Amino acid sequence: MALLEIDKRRVMKIMDAYCDRRIPGSIHDQVRLSYELRGNKLYLVESRQAFQAPGQWIRMKIAQFEFNPETRKWKLYCFDRNDKRMHYPEHNEDSRLESLLAEVDNDPTGIFWG
């Protein structure tokens, strides 16, 4: 089941602010942070200029958040080097998306930002 329109607008506002805060505008020509919202799944995506192919961008999924409409909670997932989704082992479920974004920011395991 997809997010309700009111929830979708709230998520987009949170994610717009997060992406703007995380990557300074002065380096947007090198690194960008964006998100994709599909149904009840939210993907945090980093794009970087390809090193040997100027003008081309490489996209990497950083994290996935999945909303469960029955529990009204978000679940956090990470990705391995093969872009395979894995359960995040630490603080991985919360009713507040902001709490899980803070976990991605803190990155205590080094799995999101290296």
All heavy atoms as an XYZ file, in Angstrom:
965
protein
N       0.840     -1.186      0.000
C       0.000      0.000      0.000
C       0.882      1.245      0.000
O       1.810      1.354      0.781
C      -0.891     -0.018      1.243
C      -1.795      1.142      1.367
S      -2.839      0.918      2.835
C      -3.601      2.478      2.900
N       0.613      2.164     -0.886
C       1.393      3.393     -0.998
C       1.077      4.350      0.148
O       0.037      4.243      0.802
C       1.091      4.063     -2.333
N       1.976      5.282      0.356
C       1.764      6.305      1.374
C       0.575      7.182      1.005
O       0.332      7.448     -0.178
C       2.995      7.201      1.470
C       4.224      6.638      2.153
C       5.411      7.562      1.917
C       3.995      6.455      3.624
N      -0.132      7.663      2.005
C      -1.185      8.639      1.775
C      -0.551      9.931      1.269
O       0.608     10.235      1.583
C      -1.953      8.909      3.056
C      -2.699      7.721      3.670
C      -3.293      8.114      5.016
C      -3.784      7.232      2.720
N      -1.311     10.715      0.534
C      -0.778     11.952     -0.048
C      -0.225     12.891      1.017
O       0.835     13.503      0.833
C      -1.857     12.646     -0.877
C      -1.334     13.757     -1.747
C      -0.296     13.308     -2.755
O      -0.397     12.199     -3.302
O       0.651     14.091     -2.999
N      -0.888     13.007      2.148
C      -0.411     13.891      3.218
C       0.916     13.387      3.788
O       1.823     14.168      4.067
C      -1.479     14.078      4.330
C      -1.061     15.204      5.258
C      -1.721     12.787      5.084
C      -2.199     15.699      6.141
N       1.051     12.068      3.921
C       2.311     11.482      4.395
C       3.411     11.675      3.362
O       4.558     11.959      3.704
C       2.133      9.993      4.704
C       1.238      9.740      5.902
O       1.233     10.580      6.829
O       0.548      8.709      5.916
N       3.054     11.533      2.106
C       4.026     11.698      1.030
C       4.595     13.120      1.019
O       5.805     13.316      0.885
C       3.356     11.394     -0.307
C       4.322     11.270     -1.451
C       3.611     11.067     -2.774
C       2.974      9.712     -2.846
N       2.438      9.408     -4.189
N       3.729     14.118      1.175
C       4.197     15.519      1.208
C       5.120     15.759      2.398
O       6.126     16.455      2.277
C       3.007     16.471      1.230
C       2.328     16.615     -0.123
C       1.383     17.799     -0.179
N       0.342     17.789      0.834
C      -0.858     17.234      0.691
N      -1.166     16.640     -0.440
N      -1.739     17.277      1.662
N       4.778     15.186      3.558
C       5.617     15.339      4.750
C       6.987     14.692      4.531
O       8.020     15.269      4.847
C       4.926     14.716      5.959
C       5.654     14.957      7.276
C       4.948     14.308      8.454
N       5.057     12.865      8.446
C       6.148     12.189      8.822
N       7.219     12.830      9.226
N       6.161     10.881      8.791
N       7.002     13.507      3.949
C       8.256     12.800      3.663
C       9.109     13.609      2.691
O      10.320     13.759      2.887
C       7.973     11.382      3.113
C       9.209     10.771      2.493
C       7.420     10.488      4.209
N       8.495     14.141      1.649
C       9.237     14.934      0.671
C       9.845     16.179      1.311
O      10.989     16.545      1.009
C       8.336     15.293     -0.508
C       7.973     14.072     -1.337
S       6.685     14.357     -2.564
C       7.453     15.559     -3.619
N       9.126     16.810      2.204
C       9.647     17.993      2.902
C      10.846     17.610      3.773
O      11.872     18.298      3.770
C       8.536     18.609      3.763
C       8.925     19.886      4.447
C       7.737     20.466      5.194
C       8.146     21.740      5.919
N       7.033     22.340      6.633
N      10.732     16.512      4.502
C      11.829     16.029      5.351
C      13.057     15.699      4.499
O      14.178     16.088      4.818
C      11.388     14.794      6.162
C      10.368     15.186      7.220
C      12.584     14.096      6.802
C       9.646     14.006      7.857
N      12.833     14.984      3.401
C      13.950     14.550      2.562
C      14.589     15.701      1.801
O      15.815     15.725      1.637
C      13.489     13.457      1.607
C      13.088     12.165      2.297
S      14.339     11.485      3.412
C      15.649     11.076      2.248
N      13.799     16.666      1.344
C      14.373     17.845      0.686
C      15.324     18.563      1.640
O      16.451     18.912      1.265
C      13.274     18.807      0.227
C      12.529     18.325     -1.009
O      13.043     17.433     -1.728
O      11.421     18.835     -1.241
N      14.885     18.757      2.872
C      15.718     19.435      3.870
C      16.958     18.615      4.187
O      18.066     19.157      4.302
C      14.904     19.697      5.138
N      16.802     17.318      4.319
C      17.940     16.447      4.636
C      18.990     16.500      3.527
O      20.184     16.668      3.802
C      17.466     15.007      4.847
C      18.598     14.055      5.148
C      19.115     13.952      6.434
C      19.173     13.279      4.149
C      20.158     13.107      6.720
C      20.222     12.430      4.428
C      20.713     12.339      5.703
O      21.770     11.493      5.977
N      18.565     16.338      2.285
C      19.508     16.338      1.169
C      20.210     17.686      1.029
O      21.417     17.737      0.759
C      18.788     15.964     -0.128
S      18.233     14.253     -0.174
N      19.479     18.783      1.230
C      20.086     20.115      1.162
C      21.115     20.316      2.264
O      22.169     20.908      2.049
C      19.015     21.206      1.268
C      18.199     21.343     -0.002
O      18.614     20.807     -1.058
O      17.134     21.989      0.062
N      20.815     19.814      3.448
C      21.713     19.978      4.591
C      22.952     19.090      4.477
O      24.054     19.492      4.839
C      20.961     19.649      5.882
C      21.796     19.713      7.140
C      21.022     19.363      8.398
N      20.374     18.070      8.384
C      20.995     16.905      8.588
N      22.285     16.870      8.797
N      20.310     15.771      8.571
N      22.797     17.912      3.963
C      23.879     16.917      3.951
C      24.991     17.258      2.956
O      26.167     17.028      3.225
C      23.275     15.549      3.638
C      24.233     14.414      3.603
C      24.631     13.958      4.969
N      25.739     13.023      4.803
C      26.384     12.450      5.764
N      26.042     12.671      6.991
N      27.384     11.660      5.522
N      24.629     17.787      1.788
C      25.624     18.102      0.752
C      25.608     19.608      0.492
O      24.619     20.146      0.014
C      25.320     17.357     -0.571
C      25.203     15.849     -0.360
C      26.369     17.691     -1.619
C      26.478     15.141      0.026
N      26.704     20.291      0.807
C      26.745     21.744      0.569
C      26.610     22.083     -0.916
O      27.105     21.351     -1.773
C      28.134     22.156      1.080
C      28.688     20.980      1.784
C      27.933     19.775      1.363
N      25.937     23.179     -1.198
C      25.727     23.619     -2.577
C      27.014     23.839     -3.343
O      27.046     23.696     -4.563
N      28.091     24.161     -2.634
C      29.362     24.447     -3.298
C      29.974     23.227     -3.980
O      30.856     23.365     -4.823
C      30.365     25.016     -2.288
O      30.595     24.074     -1.256
N      29.502     22.009     -3.641
C      30.060     20.815     -4.288
C      29.012     20.031     -5.092
O      29.246     18.876     -5.462
C      30.769     19.892     -3.272
C      29.803     19.376     -2.216
C      31.969     20.571     -2.652
C      30.379     18.251     -1.371
N      27.882     20.664     -5.396
C      26.837     19.982     -6.174
C      27.303     19.614     -7.577
O      26.682     18.777     -8.228
C      25.575     20.831     -6.253
C      24.701     20.670     -5.057
N      23.449     21.233     -4.981
C      24.870     20.009     -3.885
C      22.912     20.932     -3.813
N      23.757     20.197     -3.140
N      28.383     20.215     -8.059
C      28.902     19.832     -9.363
C      29.706     18.533     -9.284
O      30.062     17.956    -10.309
C      29.748     20.954     -9.964
C      30.948     21.314     -9.109
O      30.895     21.141     -7.873
O      31.953     21.781     -9.680
N      29.967     18.039     -8.044
C      30.729     16.804     -7.847
C      29.906     15.692     -7.195
O      30.065     14.520     -7.530
C      31.949     17.083     -6.970
C      32.904     18.088     -7.545
C      33.897     18.546     -6.490
O      34.249     17.794     -5.596
N      34.342     19.774     -6.597
N      29.081     16.075     -6.217
C      28.298     15.103     -5.442
C      26.889     15.643     -5.239
O      26.714     16.817     -4.922
C      28.929     14.853     -4.051
C      28.124     13.834     -3.263
C      30.368     14.414     -4.167
N      25.919     14.768     -5.412
C      24.523     15.140     -5.168
C      23.861     14.064     -4.324
O      24.188     12.893     -4.433
C      23.763     15.282     -6.484
C      24.289     16.398     -7.345
C      23.525     16.492     -8.641
N      24.162     17.479     -9.501
C      24.124     17.434    -10.808
N      23.475     16.461    -11.429
N      24.718     18.364    -11.522
N      22.931     14.484     -3.515
C      22.144     13.560     -2.711
C      20.684     13.789     -3.073
O      20.219     14.932     -3.120
C      22.381     13.825     -1.220
C      21.949     12.736     -0.262
C      22.653     11.421     -0.544
C      22.230     13.165      1.170
N      19.987     12.713     -3.365
C      18.580     12.813     -3.731
C      17.825     11.626     -3.141
O      18.413     10.804     -2.436
C      18.424     12.857     -5.257
O      18.938     11.677     -5.842
N      16.566     11.562     -3.459
C      15.756     10.458     -2.967
C      14.731     10.079     -4.019
O      14.412     10.861     -4.916
C      15.065     10.814     -1.645
C      14.109     11.966     -1.752
C      12.759     11.755     -2.018
C      14.545     13.280     -1.600
C      11.875     12.819     -2.130
C      13.678     14.342     -1.713
C      12.344     14.110     -1.975
O      11.482     15.162     -2.094
N      14.260      8.855     -3.916
C      13.202      8.360     -4.781
C      12.136      7.762     -3.886
O      12.448      6.972     -2.998
C      13.729      7.293     -5.734
C      14.796      7.788     -6.673
C      15.482      6.658     -7.433
O      15.025      5.488     -7.334
O      16.475      6.946     -8.097
N      10.916      8.126     -4.116
C       9.789      7.624     -3.342
C       8.922      6.799     -4.279
O       8.388      7.316     -5.257
C       9.005      8.805     -2.762
C       7.874      8.513     -1.798
C       8.335      7.671     -0.617
C       7.276      9.815     -1.296
N       8.844      5.490     -4.009
C       8.046      4.574     -4.829
C       7.145      3.765     -3.913
O       7.629      2.926     -3.158
C       8.943      3.639     -5.621
C       9.671      4.335     -6.734
C      10.401      3.346     -7.600
N      11.830      3.631     -7.457
C      12.789      2.751     -7.604
N      12.506      1.504     -7.874
N      14.034      3.102     -7.472
N       5.866      4.035     -3.978
C       4.920      3.327     -3.111
C       5.216      3.629     -1.656
O       5.225      4.783     -1.242
N       5.527      2.604     -0.888
C       5.866      2.794      0.521
C       7.372      2.670      0.759
O       7.819      2.527      1.887
C       5.096      1.800      1.401
C       5.500      0.365      1.153
O       6.044      0.041      0.096
N       5.225     -0.490      2.104
N       8.149      2.723     -0.327
C       9.606      2.623     -0.220
C      10.254      3.951     -0.588
O       9.885      4.591     -1.567
C      10.136      1.516     -1.115
C       9.655      0.153     -0.669
C      10.132     -0.932     -1.594
C       9.568     -2.252     -1.100
N       9.727     -3.298     -2.084
N      11.236      4.313      0.212
C      11.976      5.557      0.039
C      13.455      5.213     -0.077
O      13.993      4.525      0.790
C      11.727      6.465      1.245
C      12.539      7.736      1.371
C      12.203      8.705      0.242
C      12.278      8.381      2.725
N      14.102      5.659     -1.146
C      15.511      5.378     -1.374
C      16.306      6.669     -1.250
O      15.941      7.678     -1.848
C      15.733      4.811     -2.779
C      15.025      3.500     -3.014
C      13.725      3.472     -3.509
C      15.652      2.295     -2.743
C      13.069      2.275     -3.725
C      15.003      1.093     -2.951
C      13.713      1.091     -3.438
O      13.055     -0.090     -3.647
N      17.394      6.618     -0.492
C      18.347      7.721     -0.414
C      19.464      7.385     -1.392
O      20.070      6.306     -1.307
C      18.888      7.852      1.009
C      19.870      8.986      1.275
C      19.214     10.344      0.996
C      20.369      8.922      2.711
N      19.737      8.295     -2.335
C      20.652      8.019     -3.437
C      21.734      9.095     -3.510
O      21.442     10.288     -3.467
C      19.880      7.970     -4.784
C      20.817      7.693     -5.939
C      18.764      6.941     -4.719
N      22.977      8.643     -3.643
C      24.102      9.558     -3.847
C      24.552      9.443     -5.294
O      24.676      8.345     -5.826
C      25.257      9.194     -2.921
C      26.443     10.128     -3.060
C      27.595      9.703     -2.174
O      28.319      8.769     -2.576
O      27.755     10.285     -1.098
N      24.790     10.579     -5.929
C      25.312     10.612     -7.304
C      26.634     11.345     -7.290
O      26.760     12.397     -6.651
C      24.338     11.325     -8.234
O      23.092     10.673     -8.245
N      27.613     10.784     -7.992
C      28.948     11.387     -8.093
C      29.365     11.448     -9.554
O      29.010     10.575    -10.338
C      29.984     10.556     -7.333
C      29.810     10.600     -5.852
C      30.906      9.786     -5.151
N      30.808      9.976     -3.720
C      31.458     10.883     -3.030
N      32.295     11.704     -3.643
N      31.314     10.994     -1.730
N      30.161     12.462     -9.854
C      30.738     12.554    -11.196
C      31.641     11.342    -11.410
O      32.441     10.996    -10.546
C      31.576     13.830    -11.329
C      30.783     15.064    -11.551
C      30.561     15.354    -13.028
O      31.004     14.631    -13.905
N      29.851     16.422    -13.292
N      31.514     10.708    -12.568
C      32.395      9.586    -12.904
C      33.816     10.105    -13.057
O      34.046     11.111    -13.733
C      31.920      8.906    -14.175
N      34.766      9.436    -12.440
C      36.152      9.905    -12.423
C      36.761      9.981    -13.816
O      37.398     10.960    -14.170
C      36.993      8.993    -11.524
C      38.428      9.394    -11.422
C      38.792     10.569    -10.776
C      39.424      8.612    -11.981
C      40.117     10.955    -10.671
C      40.753      8.990    -11.888
C      41.100     10.154    -11.236
N      36.563      8.950    -14.610
C      37.198      8.916    -15.934
C      36.235      9.258    -17.075
O      36.598      9.115    -18.230
C      37.838      7.553    -16.166
C      38.974      7.301    -15.207
C      39.676      5.984    -15.474
O      39.218      5.166    -16.242
N      40.816      5.798    -14.824
N      35.048      9.700    -16.737
C      34.075     10.057    -17.771
C      33.349     11.331    -17.354
O      32.217     11.284    -16.884
C      33.092      8.916    -17.988
N      34.007     12.480    -17.497
C      33.375     13.739    -17.106
C      32.011     13.911    -17.776
O      31.824     13.564    -18.931
C      34.364     14.801    -17.599
C      35.668     14.084    -17.711
C      35.324     12.661    -18.068
N      31.075     14.412    -17.003
C      29.727     14.603    -17.507
C      28.806     13.426    -17.214
O      27.598     13.550    -17.321
N      29.370     12.291    -16.855
C      28.553     11.137    -16.486
C      28.476     11.042    -14.971
O      29.439     11.337    -14.273
C      29.140      9.847    -17.050
C      29.020      9.721    -18.541
C      29.515      8.358    -19.016
O      29.967      7.533    -18.252
N      29.403      8.134    -20.318
N      27.320     10.625    -14.500
C      27.095     10.497    -13.063
C      26.875      9.042    -12.687
O      26.206      8.297    -13.408
C      25.868     11.325    -12.654
C      26.138     12.796    -12.728
C      26.110     13.575    -13.843
C      26.505     13.650    -11.657
N      26.421     14.875    -13.528
C      26.670     14.945    -12.181
C      26.703     13.457    -10.291
C      27.020     16.039    -11.409
C      27.045     14.534     -9.509
C      27.207     15.807    -10.064
N      27.446      8.648    -11.576
C      27.274      7.299    -11.046
C      26.353      7.404     -9.844
O      26.589      8.203     -8.936
C      28.633      6.695    -10.617
C      29.548      6.606    -11.826
C      28.437      5.346     -9.951
C      30.980      6.263    -11.479
N      25.286      6.589     -9.844
C      24.293      6.609     -8.754
C      24.491      5.399     -7.855
O      24.678      4.287     -8.345
C      22.880      6.597     -9.330
C      22.544      7.847    -10.120
C      21.223      7.753    -10.843
N      20.154      7.177    -10.075
C      19.303      7.864     -9.287
N      19.418      9.178     -9.206
N      18.345      7.264     -8.628
N      24.453      5.649     -6.553
C      24.575      4.569     -5.568
C      23.460      4.711     -4.538
O      23.240      5.809     -4.015
C      25.919      4.654     -4.845
C      27.114      4.460     -5.731
S      28.659      4.722     -4.838
C      28.607      6.483     -4.591
N      22.778      3.626     -4.262
C      21.781      3.637     -3.199
C      22.519      3.636     -1.871
O      23.402      2.819     -1.640
C      20.875      2.415     -3.286
C      19.988      2.411     -4.499
C      19.184      1.128     -4.551
C      18.412      1.033     -5.844
N      17.879     -0.320     -6.047
N      22.156      4.563     -0.996
C      22.770      4.665      0.322
C      21.932      3.906      1.345
O      22.455      3.144      2.151
C      22.904      6.138      0.750
C      23.753      6.916     -0.249
C      23.460      6.242      2.163
C      25.183      6.420     -0.384
N      20.625      4.131      1.318
C      19.739      3.502      2.292
C      18.343      3.376      1.700
O      17.990      4.083      0.755
C      19.673      4.334      3.576
N      17.589      2.462      2.284
C      16.182      2.330      1.925
C      15.362      2.370      3.199
O      15.737      1.779      4.211
C      15.903      1.023      1.201
C      14.424      0.860      0.869
C      14.110     -0.509      0.306
O      14.898     -1.078     -0.435
N      12.952     -1.039      0.664
N      14.266      3.100      3.142
C      13.321      3.185      4.254
C      11.999      2.634      3.729
O      11.553      3.032      2.660
C      13.139      4.636      4.697
C      14.436      5.343      4.969
C      15.114      5.985      3.944
C      14.972      5.365      6.245
C      16.301      6.644      4.185
C      16.164      6.024      6.496
C      16.835      6.660      5.471
N      11.406      1.724      4.470
C      10.146      1.136      4.032
C       9.082      1.371      5.093
O       9.282      1.057      6.266
C      10.321     -0.352      3.775
C       9.129     -0.980      3.108
C       9.411     -2.385      2.617
O      10.588     -2.757      2.440
O       8.432     -3.116      2.418
N       7.961      1.940      4.665
C       6.876      2.275      5.582
C       5.883      1.131      5.647
O       5.419      0.625      4.622
C       6.177      3.551      5.114
C       5.098      4.020      6.038
C       5.408      4.581      7.264
C       3.767      3.903      5.677
C       4.414      5.022      8.118
C       2.762      4.346      6.524
C       3.089      4.898      7.750
N       5.534      0.730      6.874
C       4.514     -0.289      7.092
C       3.239      0.427      7.531
O       3.186      0.954      8.647
C       4.969     -1.288      8.153
C       3.965     -2.391      8.382
O       2.765     -2.230      8.193
N       4.473     -3.535      8.811
N       2.207      0.466      6.685
C       0.993      1.214      7.034
C       0.231      0.621      8.221
O      -0.505      1.337      8.893
C       0.153      1.166      5.761
C       0.729      0.082      4.927
C       2.140     -0.117      5.357
N       0.415     -0.665      8.489
C      -0.291     -1.286      9.610
C       0.287     -0.855     10.957
O      -0.447     -0.560     11.890
C      -0.247     -2.810      9.483
C      -1.034     -3.324      8.305
C      -0.872     -4.813      8.100
O      -0.314     -5.498      8.982
O      -1.311     -5.292      7.038
N       1.612     -0.812     11.042
C       2.258     -0.422     12.305
C       2.576      1.064     12.350
O       2.931      1.589     13.399
C       3.569     -1.209     12.512
O       4.482     -0.884     11.460
C       3.310     -2.702     12.559
N       2.501      1.730     11.160
C       2.866      3.153     11.027
C       4.330      3.370     11.408
O       4.707      4.384     11.981
C       1.961      4.079     11.848
C       0.490      3.940     11.617
C      -0.100      4.728     10.498
N       0.302      6.111     10.438
C       0.299      6.790      9.290
N      -0.066      6.218      8.184
N       0.659      8.050      9.268
N       5.177      2.393     11.074
C       6.607      2.493     11.359
C       7.403      2.360     10.072
O       6.988      1.707      9.121
C       7.046      1.396     12.340
C       6.553      1.630     13.739
C       7.176      0.641     14.693
C       6.747      0.979     16.115
N       7.405      0.119     17.083
N       8.583      3.009     10.121
C       9.552      2.926      9.034
C      10.602      1.895      9.411
O      11.002      1.803     10.564
C      10.235      4.274      8.831
C       9.367      5.319      8.236
C       8.599      6.221      8.916
C       9.163      5.576      6.855
N       7.935      7.031      8.034
C       8.266      6.657      6.759
C       9.650      5.005      5.682
C       7.857      7.178      5.542
C       9.233      5.518      4.472
C       8.357      6.597      4.402
N      11.079      1.157      8.431
C      12.154      0.195      8.638
C      13.339      0.628      7.777
O      13.156      1.062      6.634
C      11.694     -1.200      8.263
C      12.647     -2.270      8.703
C      11.980     -3.611      8.658
C      12.321     -4.268      9.972
N      11.607     -5.439     10.262
N      14.540      0.509      8.328
C      15.760      0.948      7.656
C      16.526     -0.241      7.093
O      16.709     -1.243      7.783
C      16.638      1.717      8.649
C      18.013      2.175      8.182
C      17.927      3.104      6.979
C      18.747      2.853      9.336
N      16.963     -0.095      5.849
C      17.791     -1.104      5.191
C      19.051     -0.438      4.651
O      19.055      0.753      4.349
C      17.042     -1.743      4.013
C      15.807     -2.493      4.423
C      14.573     -1.858      4.480
C      15.859     -3.843      4.740
C      13.431     -2.531      4.847
C      14.718     -4.537      5.117
C      13.508     -3.874      5.169
O      12.379     -4.549      5.541
N      20.102     -1.230      4.490
C      21.342     -0.752      3.882
C      21.609     -1.609      2.642
O      20.873     -2.550      2.360
C      22.494     -0.827      4.877
S      22.710     -2.463      5.624
N      22.658     -1.279      1.917
C      23.004     -2.010      0.699
C      24.449     -2.472      0.774
O      25.312     -1.764      1.288
C      22.810     -1.117     -0.532
C      21.369     -0.801     -0.796
C      20.768      0.318     -0.251
C      20.603     -1.650     -1.577
C      19.434      0.598     -0.482
C      19.263     -1.379     -1.817
C      18.683     -0.259     -1.263
N      24.704     -3.661      0.220
C      26.077     -4.137      0.164
C      26.742     -3.630     -1.110
O      26.128     -2.885     -1.882
C      26.149     -5.665      0.295
C      25.556     -6.413     -0.897
O      25.272     -5.788     -1.943
O      25.386     -7.643     -0.781
N      27.969     -4.016     -1.342
C      28.719     -3.503     -2.495
C      28.139     -3.949     -3.836
O      28.452     -3.388     -4.875
C      30.187     -3.898     -2.396
C      30.391     -5.379     -2.472
C      31.819     -5.759     -2.244
N      31.923     -7.207     -2.262
C      32.966     -7.857     -2.650
N      34.033     -7.197     -3.028
N      32.983     -9.159     -2.644
N      27.285     -4.979     -3.803
C      26.621     -5.461     -5.014
C      25.220     -4.881     -5.170
O      24.430     -5.396     -5.955
C      26.560     -6.986     -5.011
C      27.942     -7.599     -5.029
O      28.799     -7.182     -5.788
N      28.174     -8.566     -4.167
N      24.922     -3.863     -4.385
C      23.628     -3.179     -4.422
C      22.486     -4.080     -3.964
O      21.343     -3.905     -4.365
C      23.355     -2.626     -5.825
C      22.427     -1.422     -5.799
O      22.432     -0.692     -4.791
O      21.707     -1.220     -6.790
N      22.815     -5.046     -3.115
C      21.800     -5.942     -2.556
C      21.335     -5.387     -1.214
O      22.136     -5.056     -0.356
C      22.372     -7.346     -2.365
C      21.343     -8.328     -1.874
C      21.926     -9.715     -1.716
C      20.840    -10.625     -1.181
N      21.348    -11.642     -0.315
N      20.022     -5.313     -1.052
C      19.437     -4.780      0.177
C      19.649     -5.755      1.327
O      19.491     -6.954      1.178
C      17.955     -4.534     -0.043
C      17.258     -3.928      1.158
C      15.815     -3.721      0.868
N      15.067     -4.899      1.286
C      13.770     -4.896      1.553
N      13.073     -3.794      1.407
N      13.158     -5.977      1.922
N      20.009     -5.189      2.496
C      20.211     -5.988      3.705
C      19.512     -5.299      4.872
O      19.388     -4.075      4.890
C      21.702     -6.090      4.045
C      22.571     -6.640      2.958
S      24.313     -6.785      3.445
C      24.687     -5.157      4.067
N      19.079     -6.094      5.842
C      18.523     -5.511      7.063
C      19.638     -4.771      7.784
O      20.737     -5.295      7.936
C      17.964     -6.590      7.991
C      16.672     -7.143      7.516
N      15.472     -6.510      7.738
C      16.382     -8.258      6.804
C      14.508     -7.214      7.193
N      15.026     -8.279      6.621
N      19.360     -3.572      8.199
C      20.325     -2.818      9.001
C      20.255     -3.362     10.429
O      19.170     -3.448     11.010
C      19.994     -1.322      8.946
C      20.946     -0.471      9.730
C      22.269     -0.348      9.336
C      20.530      0.195     10.872
C      23.151      0.429     10.054
C      21.408      0.976     11.595
C      22.717      1.087     11.188
O      23.589      1.857     11.902
N      21.383     -3.750     11.006
C      21.359     -4.497     12.278
C      21.092     -3.676     13.539
O      20.718     -4.247     14.555
C      22.757     -5.114     12.338
C      23.614     -4.182     11.544
C      22.725     -3.643     10.459
N      21.271     -2.386     13.486
C      21.154     -1.583     14.710
C      19.740     -1.023     14.871
O      18.781     -1.733     14.804
C      22.191     -0.457     14.690
C      23.630     -0.927     14.526
C      24.122     -1.775     15.671
O      23.804     -1.493     16.838
O      24.839     -2.748     15.389
N      19.634      0.267     15.048
C      18.352      0.979     15.197
C      17.653      0.936     13.840
O      17.866      1.795     12.995
C      18.659      2.424     15.631
C      17.444      3.275     15.790
N      16.832      3.455     16.987
C      16.733      3.986     14.897
C      15.799      4.257     16.840
N      15.711      4.591     15.569
N      16.816     -0.088     13.600
C      16.314     -0.279     12.242
C      14.813     -0.077     12.063
O      14.301     -0.280     10.983
C      16.705     -1.656     11.725
C      16.016     -2.764     12.485
O      15.331     -2.520     13.467
N      16.206     -3.982     12.036
N      14.100      0.313     13.116
C      12.659      0.549     12.968
C      12.235      1.674     13.895
O      12.657      1.734     15.042
C      11.882     -0.731     13.293
C      10.427     -0.651     12.921
C       9.715     -1.979     13.109
O       9.777     -2.531     14.214
O       9.109     -2.438     12.135
N      11.393      2.571     13.355
C      10.948      3.712     14.155
C       9.707      4.315     13.506
O       9.546      4.243     12.294
C      12.055      4.774     14.236
C      11.912      5.670     15.445
O      10.917      6.431     15.506
O      12.785      5.620     16.318
N       8.879      4.920     14.313
C       7.704      5.590     13.767
C       8.073      6.947     13.155
O       7.304      7.507     12.382
C       6.637      5.779     14.841
O       7.152      6.539     15.910
N       9.247      7.444     13.483
C       9.701      8.738     12.955
C      10.822      8.538     11.936
O      11.885      8.013     12.274
C      10.187      9.634     14.095
C       9.073     10.001     15.086
C       9.537     10.977     16.148
N       9.909     12.248     15.543
C      11.157     12.751     15.555
N      12.130     12.113     16.149
N      11.409     13.906     14.985
N      10.590      8.955     10.720
C      11.597      8.872      9.670
C      12.857      9.633     10.073
O      13.975      9.200      9.808
C      11.026      9.416      8.360
C      11.955      9.471      7.161
C      12.491      8.088      6.803
C      11.235     10.097      5.967
N      12.673     10.750     10.758
C      13.814     11.569     11.177
C      14.781     10.794     12.070
O      15.997     11.004     12.003
C      13.337     12.825     11.923
C      12.492     13.766     11.087
C      10.999     13.480     11.169
O      10.606     12.344     11.483
O      10.224     14.416     10.915
N      14.273      9.909     12.906
C      15.146      9.099     13.776
C      16.025      8.170     12.952
O      17.209      7.982     13.265
C      14.307      8.270     14.753
O      13.595      9.099     15.619
N      15.464      7.593     11.919
C      16.253      6.702     11.072
C      17.241      7.484     10.205
O      18.358      7.021      9.957
C      15.332      5.843     10.212
C      14.434      4.883     11.004
C      13.550      4.091     10.071
C      15.249      3.955     11.885
N      16.865      8.685      9.788
C      17.817      9.543      9.066
C      18.984      9.921      9.969
O      20.129      9.997      9.516
C      17.124     10.800      8.545
C      16.294     10.625      7.285
C      15.471     11.874      7.015
C      17.165     10.279      6.089
N      18.709     10.151     11.242
C      19.784     10.445     12.197
C      20.715      9.246     12.335
O      21.942      9.411     12.448
C      19.197     10.827     13.559
N      20.170      8.044     12.286
C      20.997      6.833     12.347
C      21.897      6.746     11.112
O      23.073      6.413     11.222
C      20.109      5.591     12.447
C      20.862      4.304     12.589
C      21.539      4.116     13.931
O      21.244      4.857     14.893
O      22.380      3.197     14.035
N      21.347      7.080      9.947
C      22.151      7.101      8.722
C      23.241      8.164      8.839
O      24.397      7.928      8.491
C      21.261      7.360      7.477
C      22.098      7.605      6.227
C      20.305      6.193      7.257
N      22.895      9.332      9.346
C      23.874     10.410      9.546
C      25.006      9.977     10.478
O      26.174     10.180     10.183
C      23.191     11.631     10.165
C      23.011     12.753      9.180
O      23.571     12.693      8.075
O      22.300     13.709      9.522
N      24.642      9.393     11.608
C      25.646      8.969     12.595
C      26.476      7.819     12.070
O      27.658      7.713     12.394
C      24.973      8.572     13.905
C      24.322      9.746     14.598
O      24.699     10.904     14.392
N      23.326      9.466     15.405
N      25.879      6.920     11.326
C      26.539      5.789     10.680
C      27.528      5.072     11.599
O      28.712      4.948     11.278
C      27.242      6.277      9.411
C      27.619      5.149      8.486
O      27.157      4.005      8.677
O      28.404      5.399      7.541
N      27.067      4.556     12.743
C      27.990      3.923     13.689
C      28.682      2.688     13.151
O      29.765      2.330     13.626
C      27.101      3.581     14.886
C      25.723      3.517     14.339
C      25.686      4.482     13.203
N      28.113      2.035     12.134
C      28.730      0.834     11.574
C      29.589      1.131     10.353
O      30.334      0.262      9.887
C      27.639     -0.184     11.167
O      26.849      0.385     10.117
C      26.766     -0.584     12.337
N      29.492      2.343      9.803
C      30.265      2.704      8.606
C      29.690      2.125      7.320
O      30.344      2.159      6.286
N      28.485      1.621      7.368
C      27.910      0.974      6.188
C      27.282      1.966      5.205
O      27.195      1.689      4.013
C      26.903     -0.117      6.589
C      26.706     -1.063      5.426
C      25.577      0.479      7.036
C      26.229     -2.413      5.803
N      26.864      3.132      5.678
C      26.204      4.084      4.785
C      27.196      5.003      4.078
O      27.133      5.185      2.879
C      25.180      4.915      5.564
C      24.070      4.083      6.137
C      23.962      3.904      7.514
C      23.136      3.471      5.323
C      22.947      3.126      8.035
C      22.107      2.691      5.846
C      22.026      2.521      7.217
N      28.071      5.608      4.829
C      28.987      6.612      4.261
C      30.424      6.126      4.208
O      31.305      6.864      3.800
C      28.906      7.918      5.042
C      27.501      8.428      5.149
C      26.718      8.464      6.270
C      26.685      8.944      4.100
N      25.480      8.966      5.987
C      25.427      9.284      4.669
C      26.884      9.171      2.745
C      24.397      9.818      3.896
C      25.833      9.707      2.002
C      24.621     10.030      2.577
N      30.682      4.910      4.652
C      32.038      4.329      4.561
C      32.889      4.691      5.644
O      33.533      5.055      6.331
